[in-house]
Amino acid sequence: MKKALRFLLCAISVFVFHMCIYSQNVAPTSKGKVLVGGNFSGSYSATTDNADYYNATNSRSFHTLELLCKPSIGVFVANRFALGGEIVANYVNSNDLNRLGYDLGLGFSPFLKYYTPWGIFGYLSAGINDYADRQTGLSYSLGPGYAYFITNNVSIEASLLYERTEIFDNPSNDFHFLLGFQLFL
């Protein structure tokens, strides 16, 4: 039993070592490569406010629909380290008392991404967003993600980002789960 376990651990170690060396030599994240793609996120929430628990006719329902799209382009300035920019487009439709109606936002954010040989990456961005109601805000995003490489030059990415947006003196803190598609040219 011990020999089989040692053999299995040795085989796994050799395999992992080989994959690390191989991924560093032919990785699509090598210096000079271009990263083109984008991410998408959406959410819908509905709540009911029962102002009078004994009379259901006084209850109000609220909904919020949020869509976020972030097309991006970047270049690998070092192995596994990308620098680029993204356009941030978001749409919010709500009948909540704090956010009546809809709002469209458009912004630009430079970003940094660092990919590990195993597809895990870190993401950081800071940018300016402009909204339809003529408000301008600063936003900061930070979070981890995972890139699943379908081929050597195409990946599907999933990331969880913490985002802080500051419009005047009204900051908001959100978490976004994003799905994306990237081409490594």
C-alpha positions as CSV (number, residue, x, y, z in Angstrom):
1,M,0.0,0.0,0.0
2,K,2.8,2.4,0.9
3,K,4.6,1.7,-2.5
4,A,1.4,2.4,-4.4
5,L,0.8,5.7,-2.5
6,R,4.4,6.8,-3.1
7,F,4.2,6.0,-6.7
8,L,0.9,7.9,-7.0
9,L,2.3,10.9,-5.2
10,C,5.5,10.8,-7.4
11,A,3.4,10.6,-10.6
12,I,1.2,13.5,-9.5
13,S,4.2,15.6,-8.7
14,V,5.9,14.9,-12.0
15,F,2.6,15.7,-13.8
16,V,2.1,19.0,-11.9
17,F,5.7,20.0,-12.5
18,H,5.5,19.2,-16.2
19,M,2.2,21.2,-16.5
20,C,3.8,24.2,-14.8
21,I,6.9,24.1,-17.0
22,Y,4.7,23.5,-20.2
23,S,2.2,26.2,-19.4
24,Q,5.0,28.8,-18.8
25,N,6.7,28.0,-22.2
26,V,3.6,28.0,-24.5
27,A,1.1,30.0,-22.4
28,P,-1.2,32.4,-24.2
29,T,-0.4,34.8,-21.4
30,S,3.2,35.5,-22.6
31,K,4.6,39.0,-23.1
32,G,3.4,40.7,-26.2
33,K,0.1,38.8,-26.6
34,V,-3.1,40.8,-26.9
35,L,-6.2,40.1,-24.8
36,V,-9.6,40.8,-26.4
37,G,-12.9,39.9,-24.8
38,G,-15.5,41.0,-22.3
39,N,-17.6,40.1,-19.3
40,F,-21.3,40.2,-18.5
41,S,-23.3,40.2,-15.3
42,G,-27.0,40.5,-14.6
43,S,-29.2,40.4,-11.5
44,Y,-32.9,40.8,-10.7
45,S,-34.4,41.2,-7.3
46,A,-38.0,41.5,-6.1
47,T,-39.2,42.3,-2.6
48,T,-42.5,43.0,-0.9
49,D,-42.9,45.6,1.8
50,N,-45.9,44.9,4.1
51,A,-46.4,48.3,5.7
52,D,-49.5,46.9,7.5
53,Y,-49.2,43.2,8.4
54,Y,-52.9,42.8,9.0
55,N,-54.0,44.4,5.8
56,A,-52.5,43.0,2.6
57,T,-53.8,45.8,0.4
58,N,-51.2,48.1,1.8
59,S,-48.3,46.0,0.7
60,R,-45.9,47.3,-2.0
61,S,-43.6,45.3,-4.2
62,F,-40.3,46.5,-5.5
63,H,-38.1,45.2,-8.2
64,T,-34.6,46.0,-9.5
65,L,-33.0,44.7,-12.8
66,E,-29.3,45.4,-13.2
67,L,-27.3,44.5,-16.4
68,L,-23.5,45.1,-16.7
69,C,-21.4,44.6,-19.8
70,K,-17.6,45.2,-19.9
71,P,-15.9,44.7,-23.3
72,S,-12.1,45.0,-22.9
73,I,-8.8,44.9,-24.7
74,G,-5.3,44.6,-23.2
75,V,-1.7,43.6,-23.8
76,F,0.6,41.4,-21.8
77,V,3.4,43.7,-20.7
78,A,5.1,40.8,-19.0
79,N,4.5,37.1,-18.8
80,R,1.0,36.5,-17.2
81,F,0.6,40.3,-16.5
82,A,-1.9,42.2,-18.6
83,L,-2.6,45.9,-18.8
84,G,-5.6,47.3,-20.7
85,G,-8.8,49.2,-20.7
86,E,-12.5,48.3,-20.7
87,I,-15.7,50.1,-21.5
88,V,-18.2,49.7,-18.7
89,A,-21.9,49.8,-19.7
90,N,-24.6,49.3,-17.2
91,Y,-28.4,49.5,-17.1
92,V,-30.6,49.7,-13.9
93,N,-34.4,49.6,-13.9
94,S,-36.1,49.9,-10.6
95,N,-39.2,51.0,-8.8
96,D,-37.5,51.0,-5.4
97,L,-38.1,54.2,-3.5
98,N,-34.3,55.0,-3.6
99,R,-34.0,54.4,-7.4
100,L,-37.2,55.1,-9.3
101,G,-37.1,54.6,-13.0
102,Y,-34.1,53.5,-15.1
103,D,-30.5,54.6,-15.4
104,L,-27.9,54.1,-18.0
105,G,-24.3,54.3,-17.3
106,L,-21.2,54.4,-19.4
107,G,-17.6,54.5,-18.3
108,F,-14.0,53.7,-18.9
109,S,-11.7,51.8,-16.6
110,P,-8.0,50.8,-17.1
111,F,-7.4,47.3,-15.6
112,L,-4.6,45.0,-14.5
113,K,-4.8,41.3,-14.6
114,Y,-2.3,38.7,-13.4
115,Y,-2.8,35.1,-14.5
116,T,-1.3,32.1,-12.7
117,P,-0.2,29.0,-14.7
118,W,-3.4,27.2,-13.4
119,G,-5.9,29.7,-14.9
120,I,-6.6,31.6,-11.6
121,F,-6.2,35.4,-12.1
122,G,-6.4,38.5,-10.0
123,Y,-8.1,41.6,-11.3
124,L,-7.9,45.3,-10.4
125,S,-9.4,48.3,-12.1
126,A,-10.3,51.9,-11.3
127,G,-12.3,54.2,-13.6
128,I,-14.9,56.9,-14.2
129,N,-18.6,56.2,-14.9
130,D,-21.0,58.7,-16.3
131,Y,-24.7,58.2,-15.7
132,A,-27.8,59.4,-17.7
133,D,-28.9,61.7,-14.9
134,R,-25.6,63.6,-15.4
135,Q,-23.8,62.2,-12.4
136,T,-20.2,61.2,-12.6
137,G,-18.7,58.7,-10.2
138,L,-15.5,56.9,-9.5
139,S,-15.4,53.1,-9.3
140,Y,-12.9,50.6,-8.1
141,S,-13.0,46.9,-8.7
142,L,-10.9,44.1,-7.2
143,G,-11.3,40.3,-7.2
144,P,-10.2,36.8,-8.2
145,G,-11.3,34.8,-11.2
146,Y,-10.7,31.6,-13.1
147,A,-10.1,31.2,-16.8
148,Y,-11.0,27.9,-18.4
149,F,-9.0,27.5,-21.6
150,I,-11.2,25.9,-24.3
151,T,-8.2,26.1,-26.7
152,N,-4.8,27.5,-26.3
153,N,-6.1,31.0,-27.4
154,V,-9.7,31.0,-26.1
155,S,-10.9,31.1,-22.5
156,I,-14.2,31.3,-20.6
157,E,-13.8,33.3,-17.5
158,A,-15.7,33.6,-14.2
159,S,-14.9,36.2,-11.6
160,L,-16.2,37.6,-8.4
161,L,-15.5,41.3,-8.0
162,Y,-15.9,43.7,-5.2
163,E,-16.8,47.1,-6.6
164,R,-17.0,50.4,-4.8
165,T,-18.7,53.3,-6.6
166,E,-18.6,56.8,-5.3
167,I,-21.1,59.3,-6.7
168,F,-20.8,62.6,-4.8
169,D,-20.8,61.6,-1.2
170,N,-23.0,58.5,-1.8
171,P,-20.8,55.4,-1.9
172,S,-22.1,52.0,-2.8
173,N,-20.4,48.6,-2.2
174,D,-21.4,45.7,-4.5
175,F,-20.3,42.2,-5.4
176,H,-20.6,41.1,-9.0
177,F,-20.3,37.6,-10.4
178,L,-19.1,38.0,-14.0
179,L,-18.9,35.5,-16.9
180,G,-16.7,36.4,-19.8
181,F,-15.1,35.2,-23.0
182,Q,-11.5,36.1,-23.8
183,L,-9.3,35.7,-27.0
184,F,-5.5,35.6,-26.6
185,L,-4.0,36.9,-29.9
